Amino acid sequence: MTASIATRHDPATQYVLRLGDACLILGQRLGEWCGHAPILEEDIALTNMALDLIGQSRALLTLAGQMNVRAGGDPLDEDQLAFLREERDYVNPTLVELPRGDFAFTVLRNAMVATWLELTWRHLATSTEPELAAIAGKAVKEARYHREHASDWVQRLGGGTDESARRLRDALDALWRYTPELFTDDAVDEAAAASGLGPRASALREAWQAEMTALLDDAGLQPPAATAFVSRGRQGQHTEHMGHLLTQLQYLQRAYPGGAW
């Protein structure tokens, strides 16, 4: 079995890894829908969105590997970063690692995350890191499509049958508690904002809440009341679901070293 690798914990590398891991792990979850979506069109659409996210992750992880070298660490490529880190070294928000759930859960999570990613990419278009700005210029178009696709389904389910509306309400109750993490600043965010690498997490909160509130209103829903709970996936503290996901993600590369995407 291939040994695990570690990255430097400098703020710039961690900032890019957080975004790359968010795309990687959500892409893995969406890939689980291949062959299982409720209609053929959605089977293809969800799989294509998974591929978009994996493509974004590849670019970000490649950049993170380069930044790791700048920080005095070992040269690492996208495959090593995707497949050979320990669970605690993944820094995705908890929201994206939650199990696939039903179709309502999936499209609502997609709407939440795609809205957040679209806002993030818009800010990163002016990043002081040229490669990150270039990645953002392409990815913002994909995130916009993901948001529009998911938002359309959220409205359809909310205004559909009693069953579809109930499932959407259940999904909202399950997911909403994990959204504050997307907008909670720490030292990594502060360093990124100070250097011009990217925005603080909190800089996206107001616009995201406005868009999500409008979408939920169109679907006949209201955001749940805020709680004190804040998940900590971006600090490497994950749910019990993350380990199971990584066994599937990493198995082939660990068992047969040198495999490529």
Order of alpha helices (4+ residues) and beta strands (2+ residues): alpha-alpha-alpha-alpha-alpha-alpha-alpha-alpha-alpha-alpha
